C-alpha cells in the first residue's frame, strides 16, 4: 500500500481496477492515498495506464472494482447529481486540449469562473492577467483553430488553474510547448501547490522529475509498482 501520513486524504484508492467495456483491466489493484496540498509526479511507459488513472481521479470513469474516494466522497455512493460539484473542484489538463472551437481564448479560460458565478469584471481581470502571464495576452480574442498546438496547450492550462482548484491533474502539460514556456507552466503549478492545490502531473520527462524532486508514483503494466522519493534517493 502507498499511504501518506495524515488521516484526511484528498484522494483515496483502495484495491482499484479499471477496464473499458469487456476489455481486460488496464489498472489492477491500485491502492494509494494523497494528502491535501501534496504534489506527485505520475510516470511509466506509454500505455501503462497513467491516463486511465487520471480519468478515475477526474470522475470521468467508474472503477471495475475497489473504491475511489475524492474529497472524502465515495464515488460509488455519491448521488450522480452531486458529481458535477466535485468535478468543479478539479482542474484537468488534457493532452487533446478539449477547447471549445466557437469560443475565444478568453471565453474558454473563463468557463470555470462563469460556472462558479464570478462577476464579469472579476472574470475579465483575472483571465486577461493569467493569459498574459502564459504569453497569450495578444490572443484574448483568438479562436482555437487559429492557434498552434503549444498555444492551445497554454489555453487549456490557464483554464484548468483559473479558479485555483483543490486538485489539479495534468497529463503531459509541457509536451506541446518549448522549454521556456514549459518552465513557466511548471512554476505556475509550483505556486498553486504552495497555496494548497494538490497536484498530480503525468510526465515521461525525467529531467522535470529530477529538477523539482516531488514524490513519484510509477505505473507499469497497470500496476502501481513503485513509489520513488527523489529527495531521499529511494526507490
C-alpha positions in Angstrom: 0.0 0.0 0.0 1.2 3.5 -0.8 -0.1 5.6 2.1 0.9 9.1 3.1 0.8 10.5 6.6 -2.3 12.1 7.9 -5.9 11.0 8.2 -7.5 13.5 5.8 -6.9 12.1 2.3 -7.9 14.2 -0.6 -7.7 11.2 -2.9 -8.1 7.6 -1.8 -7.9 4.5 -4.0 -8.3 1.1 -2.4 -7.7 -2.1 -4.5 -9.0 -0.3 -7.6 -9.3 -1.9 -11.0 -10.5 -0.4 -14.3 -11.4 -1.7 -17.7 -13.0 -0.3 -20.8 -16.1 -2.3 -21.8 -15.3 -6.0 -21.9 -11.6 -5.5 -22.4 -9.0 -6.7 -19.9 -8.4 -4.4 -17.0 -6.0 -1.6 -17.7 -5.5 -0.9 -14.0 -5.2 -3.6 -11.3 -5.4 -3.4 -7.6 -4.3 0.2 -7.3 -4.0 1.5 -3.7 -2.7 4.9 -2.7 -3.7 8.0 -0.7 -2.9 11.6 -1.4 -2.9 14.3 1.2 -4.3 17.8 0.6 -1.5 20.1 -0.6 0.8 17.3 -1.9 2.5 17.2 -5.2 3.2 14.0 -7.1 4.6 13.0 -10.5 2.9 10.1 -12.2 5.2 8.2 -14.6 5.5 5.0 -16.5 5.8 3.6 -20.1 3.3 4.6 -22.8 0.1 2.5 -22.4 0.8 1.7 -18.8 -2.4 3.3 -17.5 -1.4 6.8 -16.5 -4.3 8.5 -18.4 -6.7 5.9 -17.1 -5.7 6.6 -13.5 -6.2 10.4 -14.1 -9.7 9.7 -15.6 -10.7 7.9 -12.4 -9.5 10.8 -10.3 -11.4 13.2 -12.5 -14.6 11.1 -12.1 -14.8 10.5 -15.8 -14.9 6.7 -15.4 -16.0 4.3 -12.7 -13.7 1.5 -11.4 -14.5 -2.1 -12.2 -13.8 -3.0 -8.6 -12.4 -1.4 -5.5 -13.2 2.0 -4.0 -12.4 5.6 -5.1 -12.9 8.5 -2.7 -12.4 12.1 -3.8 -12.7 15.0 -1.2 -13.9 12.4 1.3 -16.8 11.3 -1.0 -17.0 7.7 -2.0 -17.6 7.9 -5.8 -19.7 4.7 -5.9 -22.2 6.0 -3.3 -22.3 9.7 -4.2 -25.5 10.7 -6.0 -24.9 11.3 -9.7 -26.3 14.8 -9.5 -23.6 15.7 -6.9 -20.7 14.6 -9.1 -20.5 17.9 -11.1 -19.9 19.8 -7.9 -17.0 17.6 -7.1 -15.6 18.0 -10.6 -15.7 21.8 -10.3 -13.0 21.5 -7.6 -10.7 19.6 -10.1 -8.7 21.3 -12.8 -7.7 19.0 -15.6 -5.1 19.5 -18.4 -5.9 17.0 -21.2 -3.4 16.0 -23.9 -6.0 16.8 -26.6 -6.8 20.2 -25.0 -10.6 19.9 -25.3 -11.2 23.6 -26.1 -14.5 24.9 -27.4 -13.9 26.0 -31.0 -16.7 28.6 -31.0 -15.3 30.4 -28.0 -12.4 32.9 -27.9 -9.3 32.2 -25.9 -10.6 34.5 -23.1 -14.0 32.8 -23.0 -12.5 29.3 -23.0 -10.4 30.1 -19.9 -13.3 32.0 -18.3 -15.7 29.0 -18.3 -14.9 27.7 -14.8 -15.3 31.2 -13.3 -18.6 31.7 -15.1 -19.9 28.3 -13.9 -19.0 29.4 -10.4 -20.9 32.6 -10.7 -18.0 35.1 -10.7 -18.7 38.7 -11.5 -17.9 39.8 -15.1 -15.4 42.4 -14.0 -13.5 39.8 -12.0 -13.5 37.3 -14.9 -12.1 39.9 -17.3 -9.4 41.0 -15.0 -8.2 37.6 -13.8 -8.4 35.8 -17.1 -6.6 38.5 -19.0 -3.8 38.6 -16.3 -3.3 34.9 -16.4 -3.3 34.7 -20.2 -0.7 37.5 -20.3 1.4 35.6 -17.8 1.4 32.4 -20.0 2.3 34.5 -23.1 -1.1 34.8 -24.7 -2.0 38.4 -23.9 -2.2 39.2 -27.5 -4.6 36.3 -28.3 -7.5 37.0 -26.0 -10.0 37.2 -28.9 -8.4 34.4 -31.0 -10.3 31.1 -31.5 -8.7 27.7 -31.1 -8.5 27.0 -34.8 -6.1 29.9 -35.3 -3.7 28.8 -32.5 -0.7 26.5 -32.6 -0.7 23.3 -30.5 1.6 25.0 -28.0 -0.8 27.9 -27.7 -3.8 25.6 -27.3 -1.9 23.8 -24.5 -1.4 27.1 -22.7 -5.0 28.0 -23.0 -6.0 24.6 -21.6 -3.6 25.0 -18.7 -4.9 28.5 -18.0 -8.5 27.2 -18.0 -7.5 24.4 -15.6 -6.0 26.7 -13.0 -8.0 29.9 -13.3 -10.3 29.1 -10.3 -7.5 27.7 -8.1 -8.7 24.1 -8.0 -8.4 21.9 -4.9 -6.9 19.2 -7.2 -5.0 19.7 -10.4 -4.5 16.8 -12.8 -2.1 17.4 -15.7 -1.4 14.9 -18.5 1.9 15.7 -20.1 1.3 19.5 -19.8 4.7 20.5 -21.2 4.6 18.2 -24.2 3.5 20.8 -26.8 5.4 23.8 -25.6 9.0 24.9 -25.8 11.4 24.7 -22.8 10.9 28.3 -21.7 7.1 28.0 -21.7 7.4 24.6 -20.1 9.4 26.1 -17.2 6.9 28.9 -16.8 4.0 26.4 -16.7 5.8 24.3 -14.1 6.5 27.4 -12.0 2.8 28.2 -12.1 2.0 24.7 -10.8 4.5 25.1 -8.0 2.9 28.4 -6.9 -0.6 26.8 -7.0 0.8 23.9 -4.8 2.2 26.4 -2.3 -1.3 27.9 -1.8 -2.8 24.5 -1.2 -3.6 22.9 -4.5 -2.9 19.1 -4.7 -1.1 18.4 -8.0 -0.7 15.2 -9.9 1.4 15.6 -13.0 1.8 12.8 -15.5 5.1 13.0 -17.5 7.7 11.0 -19.3 10.3 13.7 -18.8 12.8 12.5 -16.2 14.5 15.9 -16.2 11.4 17.5 -14.8 11.1 14.9 -12.1 14.7 15.3 -11.1 14.5 19.1 -11.1 11.5 19.5 -8.9 12.0 16.5 -6.6 8.5 15.6 -5.7 7.5 12.0 -4.9 6.8 9.8 -7.9 4.1 7.3 -8.5 5.0 4.8 -11.2 2.5 2.8 -13.2 3.7 -0.3 -15.1 1.5 -2.9 -16.8 -1.5 -1.5 -15.0 0.0 -1.7 -11.5 1.3 1.0 -9.2 4.6 -0.7 -8.6 7.0 1.9 -7.3 6.9 4.9 -5.1 10.1 6.9 -5.5 11.0 9.9 -3.4 13.9 11.5 -5.2 14.6 13.9 -2.3 15.7 10.8 -0.3 17.2 8.9 -3.2 15.0 5.9 -2.6 13.2 3.5 -5.0 
